[in-house]
């Protein structure tokens, strides 16, 4: 009975993951299109002096597309049945990208002084966790 429930749940999990992957493909295309379109308009500007707000907007759109790609990679691994260190590594990379994105988009004049310190602590914690996952991953030891 347990095996039957587990089998049906695995099918359901894969079906939902495929639906989410299709939706993520749309999000990736929209994010990439938004980045390419803004880059094109900035490049066509006659006086190419890029303001900091435009620079932030470019990086925001680029990092949004990269985060969406990493989430899609995580869904692909879930569909393929990979579990463990690989998924944890991808989630930690997504977390790092999200925190770095927040750090890039900060308005330095309007932010509390503790927020950059908190973001730095989050980056250190995520990077340390990622280093530990890579160090203890049995698959990475086989590659050496």
C-alpha positions as CSV (number, residue, x, y, z in Angstrom):
1,X,0.0,0.0,0.0
2,X,2.8,2.4,0.9
3,X,4.6,1.7,-2.4
4,X,1.4,2.4,-4.4
5,X,0.8,5.7,-2.6
6,X,4.5,6.6,-3.2
7,X,4.2,5.7,-6.9
8,X,1.1,7.8,-7.4
9,X,2.6,10.7,-5.5
10,X,5.7,10.6,-7.6
11,X,3.5,10.8,-10.7
12,X,1.6,13.7,-9.3
13,X,4.9,15.4,-8.3
14,X,6.3,15.0,-11.8
15,X,3.0,16.3,-13.4
16,X,2.9,19.4,-11.3
17,X,6.7,19.9,-11.9
18,X,6.1,19.8,-15.7
19,X,3.3,22.3,-15.4
20,X,5.5,24.6,-13.3
21,X,8.4,24.2,-15.8
22,X,6.1,25.3,-18.7
23,X,5.1,28.3,-16.6
24,X,8.7,29.0,-15.7
25,X,9.6,28.9,-19.4
26,X,7.1,31.7,-20.0
27,X,8.6,33.7,-17.1
28,X,12.1,33.2,-18.4
29,X,11.2,34.4,-21.9
30,X,9.4,37.5,-20.4
31,X,12.4,38.3,-18.2
32,X,14.9,37.8,-21.0
33,X,12.8,39.9,-23.4
34,X,12.4,42.7,-20.9
35,X,16.2,42.7,-20.3
36,X,17.0,42.6,-24.1
37,X,14.4,45.3,-24.9
38,X,15.7,47.7,-22.2
39,X,19.3,47.1,-23.2
40,X,18.4,47.8,-26.8
41,X,16.7,51.1,-25.9
42,X,19.6,52.1,-23.7
43,X,22.1,51.3,-26.5
44,X,20.1,53.4,-29.0
45,X,20.1,56.4,-26.7
46,X,22.0,59.2,-28.5
47,X,23.8,60.4,-25.3
48,X,24.8,57.0,-23.8
49,X,25.4,58.4,-20.3
50,X,23.7,55.7,-18.3
51,X,22.1,56.8,-15.1
52,X,22.4,54.7,-12.0
53,X,18.6,54.0,-12.0
54,X,18.9,52.6,-15.5
55,X,21.9,50.5,-14.5
56,X,20.0,49.1,-11.6
57,X,17.0,48.3,-13.8
58,X,19.2,46.5,-16.2
59,X,20.8,44.3,-13.5
60,X,17.4,43.8,-11.9
61,X,16.0,42.3,-15.1
62,X,19.2,40.3,-15.8
63,X,19.2,38.7,-12.4
64,X,15.5,38.0,-12.5
65,X,16.1,36.0,-15.7
66,X,19.0,34.2,-14.1
67,X,17.0,33.3,-11.0
68,X,14.2,32.0,-13.2
69,X,16.6,29.9,-15.1
70,X,18.0,28.4,-11.9
71,X,14.5,27.7,-10.6
72,X,13.7,25.9,-13.9
73,X,16.9,23.9,-13.5
74,X,15.7,22.8,-10.1
75,X,12.4,21.7,-11.5
76,X,14.1,19.7,-14.3
77,X,16.1,17.9,-11.6
78,X,12.9,17.2,-9.7
79,X,11.3,15.8,-12.8
80,X,14.3,13.6,-13.5
81,X,14.1,12.3,-9.9
82,X,17.4,13.7,-8.6
83,X,17.3,14.5,-4.9
84,X,19.7,15.6,-2.2
85,X,22.8,17.7,-2.6
86,X,22.1,18.8,-6.1
87,X,18.8,20.4,-5.2
88,X,20.2,21.9,-2.1
89,X,23.0,23.4,-4.0
90,X,20.7,25.0,-6.6
91,X,18.4,26.4,-3.9
92,X,21.4,28.0,-2.1
93,X,22.6,29.5,-5.4
94,X,19.1,30.9,-6.0
95,X,19.2,32.4,-2.5
96,X,22.6,34.0,-3.1
97,X,21.4,35.5,-6.4
98,X,18.2,36.9,-4.7
99,X,20.2,38.5,-1.9
100,X,22.7,40.0,-4.3
101,X,19.9,41.3,-6.5
102,X,18.4,43.0,-3.4
103,X,21.8,44.4,-2.6
104,X,22.2,45.9,-6.1
105,X,18.7,47.5,-6.0
106,X,19.2,49.2,-2.6
107,X,18.7,52.9,-2.5
108,X,21.6,53.8,-0.3
109,X,20.2,57.1,0.9
110,X,16.8,55.8,1.9
111,X,17.8,52.5,3.6
112,X,18.4,51.8,7.3
113,X,22.0,51.2,8.1
114,X,21.3,47.7,9.5
115,X,19.9,46.3,6.2
116,X,23.3,46.2,4.3
117,X,24.8,44.4,7.4
118,X,21.9,42.0,7.4
119,X,22.3,41.3,3.7
120,X,26.0,40.8,4.2
121,X,25.3,38.3,7.0
122,X,22.8,36.5,4.7
123,X,25.4,36.3,1.9
124,X,28.0,34.9,4.3
125,X,25.6,32.3,5.7
126,X,24.4,31.2,2.2
127,X,28.0,31.1,0.8
128,X,29.2,29.2,3.8
129,X,26.3,26.7,3.5
130,X,27.0,26.3,-0.2
131,X,30.7,25.7,0.5
132,X,29.7,23.0,3.1
133,X,27.3,21.3,0.6
134,X,30.0,21.3,-2.1
135,X,32.6,19.9,0.4
136,X,30.4,17.1,1.7
137,X,28.8,16.2,-1.6
138,X,29.8,12.7,-2.5
139,X,29.4,13.3,-6.2
140,X,32.0,16.1,-6.2
141,X,34.5,13.8,-4.4
142,X,34.1,11.3,-7.3
143,X,35.0,14.0,-9.8
144,X,38.4,14.6,-8.2
